[in-house]
Amino acid sequence: MNCRRTPLSRPVMLILAAAMLGTMHAGDISAESGVYRCDGPGGVQFSDRPCGPDSEQVHVRDNRVGGSLGDNLPAYNDQPASETAEKEETTAPEEDTCRFINSTDLRTYLARNQVVPGMTREQVQRAFGRTSEVYPTPQETWVYQTKYYGALYELTYVYFRNGCVERVEYRKP
């Protein structure tokens, strides 16, 4: 079998050379290459070279695809588990804080005009609005009226303990 090479045209060779040069140059760029921060009369500027006597080198983390899975892990805690458990037991839980409701769930509850245990007074007002009936004793209670076609349809009782919703009851009048 007779194989014959055909020479590449000049534009193809230029494209290949540019691609190889770009690949080699991209390999040179790394997290170790310097980035400098300089305060000047025009404000803060960043450069790849020191831009004055007061220039400060900035550490830039490598964010290329790949790398180590441990880059974003918290620092290792080498204390025994028994000591950390004792510390947690000594700190008493705060009575004034409400249950944490993540932002996605909270937005969903507010969009549905729904109140759930653990909400704060402000969150209840965002969901249901202001109420005209507030009973402070024996337990703080807010009463909301739901009307359909002008007639009273349902009463909603929201019970608070330490500023947080403890329970919600829906009753027919």
C-alpha positions as CSV (number, residue, x, y, z in Angstrom):
1,M,0.0,0.0,0.0
2,N,1.4,3.4,-0.9
3,C,0.6,6.3,1.4
4,R,1.1,9.8,0.3
5,R,1.1,12.8,2.5
6,T,-0.6,15.9,1.4
7,P,0.9,19.2,2.7
8,L,-1.5,21.4,4.8
9,S,-2.5,24.7,3.4
10,R,-1.1,27.8,5.0
11,P,-4.4,28.9,6.6
12,V,-4.9,25.5,8.2
13,M,-1.3,25.6,9.5
14,L,-1.9,29.0,11.0
15,I,-5.0,27.9,12.8
16,L,-3.3,24.8,14.2
17,A,-0.3,26.9,15.4
18,A,-2.6,29.4,17.1
19,A,-4.6,26.6,18.8
20,M,-1.4,25.0,20.1
21,L,0.0,28.3,21.3
22,G,-3.3,29.1,23.0
23,T,-3.3,25.7,24.7
24,M,0.3,26.1,25.9
25,H,-0.4,29.6,27.1
26,A,-3.6,28.5,29.0
27,G,-1.5,25.9,30.7
28,D,0.9,28.6,32.0
29,I,-1.9,30.5,33.8
30,S,-2.3,29.2,37.3
31,A,-3.3,30.2,40.8
32,E,0.4,31.0,41.4
33,S,0.5,33.8,38.8
34,G,0.4,37.1,40.6
35,V,-2.5,39.4,41.0
36,Y,-1.8,42.8,42.6
37,R,-4.1,45.3,44.2
38,C,-3.2,48.9,44.0
39,D,-4.8,52.0,45.5
40,G,-4.5,54.9,43.2
41,P,-6.0,58.3,42.6
42,G,-8.6,56.7,40.3
43,G,-9.6,54.1,42.9
44,V,-8.6,50.5,43.3
45,Q,-7.0,48.8,40.4
46,F,-5.9,45.2,39.8
47,S,-2.9,44.2,37.7
48,D,-0.7,41.2,36.9
49,R,2.4,43.2,37.8
50,P,3.2,45.3,40.9
51,C,2.0,48.7,40.2
52,G,3.7,50.7,42.9
53,P,5.5,50.5,46.2
54,D,2.2,50.0,48.1
55,S,0.9,47.2,45.8
56,E,-0.4,44.2,47.7
57,Q,-0.5,40.7,46.2
58,V,-3.9,39.1,46.3
59,H,-4.4,35.3,46.7
60,V,-6.6,33.9,44.0
61,R,-8.0,30.4,44.5
62,D,-7.8,28.0,41.6
63,N,-11.3,27.6,40.3
64,R,-10.6,25.5,37.3
65,V,-12.6,22.3,36.7
66,G,-11.0,19.4,38.6
67,G,-8.8,19.8,41.6
68,S,-9.3,18.3,45.1
69,L,-12.6,17.7,46.7
70,G,-11.2,18.9,50.0
71,D,-10.6,22.5,48.9
72,N,-13.9,23.7,50.4
73,L,-14.0,21.6,53.5
74,P,-13.9,23.3,56.9
75,A,-10.8,23.0,59.1
76,Y,-10.3,19.6,60.8
77,N,-11.4,19.5,64.5
78,D,-9.1,17.1,66.4
79,Q,-11.0,17.4,69.7
80,P,-12.5,14.2,71.0
81,A,-16.3,13.9,70.6
82,S,-16.9,13.7,74.4
83,E,-15.5,17.3,75.0
84,T,-17.7,18.8,72.2
85,A,-20.7,17.0,73.6
86,E,-20.1,18.4,77.1
87,K,-19.8,21.9,75.7
88,E,-23.1,21.5,73.8
89,E,-24.9,20.3,77.0
90,T,-23.7,23.3,79.0
91,T,-25.2,25.9,76.6
92,A,-28.9,26.2,77.3
93,P,-31.2,26.7,74.3
94,E,-32.6,30.2,74.0
95,E,-36.3,30.4,74.7
96,D,-36.8,33.6,72.7
97,T,-35.8,32.2,69.3
98,C,-38.2,30.7,66.9
99,R,-37.7,27.5,64.9
100,F,-35.7,28.0,61.7
101,I,-37.7,28.0,58.6
102,N,-35.6,28.0,55.4
103,S,-36.2,30.8,53.0
104,T,-37.7,28.6,50.2
105,D,-40.3,27.1,52.6
106,L,-41.0,30.5,54.1
107,R,-41.6,32.1,50.7
108,T,-43.9,29.2,49.8
109,Y,-45.9,29.6,53.1
110,L,-46.2,33.4,52.5
111,A,-47.3,33.0,48.9
112,R,-50.0,30.6,50.1
113,N,-51.1,32.9,53.0
114,Q,-50.3,30.0,55.3
115,V,-49.1,30.1,58.9
116,V,-47.1,27.2,60.5
117,P,-45.7,26.6,63.9
118,G,-42.3,28.3,64.5
119,M,-43.1,31.5,62.6
120,T,-42.5,34.9,64.2
121,R,-45.1,37.7,64.6
122,E,-43.7,39.6,61.6
123,Q,-44.0,36.5,59.4
124,V,-47.6,36.0,60.5
125,Q,-48.4,39.6,59.6
126,R,-46.8,39.1,56.2
127,A,-48.9,36.0,55.6
128,F,-52.3,37.0,57.1
129,G,-52.0,40.8,57.5
130,R,-52.8,42.8,60.6
131,T,-55.5,41.5,62.9
132,S,-58.0,43.5,64.9
133,E,-58.4,40.9,67.6
134,V,-55.5,40.2,69.9
135,Y,-55.9,38.5,73.3
136,P,-52.8,38.7,75.5
137,T,-53.9,36.3,78.3
138,P,-53.9,33.5,79.2
139,Q,-51.8,32.9,76.1
140,E,-51.2,35.5,73.3
141,T,-53.8,34.7,70.6
142,W,-54.5,36.5,67.3
143,V,-57.8,35.9,65.7
144,Y,-58.4,36.3,62.0
145,Q,-61.8,36.3,60.2
146,T,-62.3,34.8,56.8
147,K,-65.4,36.1,54.9
148,Y,-66.9,34.9,51.7
149,Y,-69.5,37.1,50.0
150,G,-69.7,39.2,53.1
151,A,-70.6,36.4,55.5
152,L,-68.3,35.1,58.1
153,Y,-66.9,31.7,56.9
154,E,-64.1,30.8,59.2
155,L,-62.1,31.9,62.3
156,T,-58.4,31.3,62.5
157,Y,-56.7,31.3,65.9
158,V,-52.9,31.8,66.0
159,Y,-51.4,30.9,69.4
160,F,-48.0,32.4,70.3
161,R,-45.5,31.3,73.0
162,N,-42.4,33.4,73.5
163,G,-43.1,35.4,70.3
164,C,-43.3,32.3,68.1
165,V,-46.4,30.5,66.7
166,E,-47.1,27.4,68.8
167,R,-50.2,26.2,67.0
168,V,-52.9,27.3,64.5
169,E,-56.5,26.4,64.7
170,Y,-59.2,26.8,62.1
171,R,-62.8,26.9,63.4
172,K,-66.2,27.4,61.9
173,P,-68.2,30.2,63.6
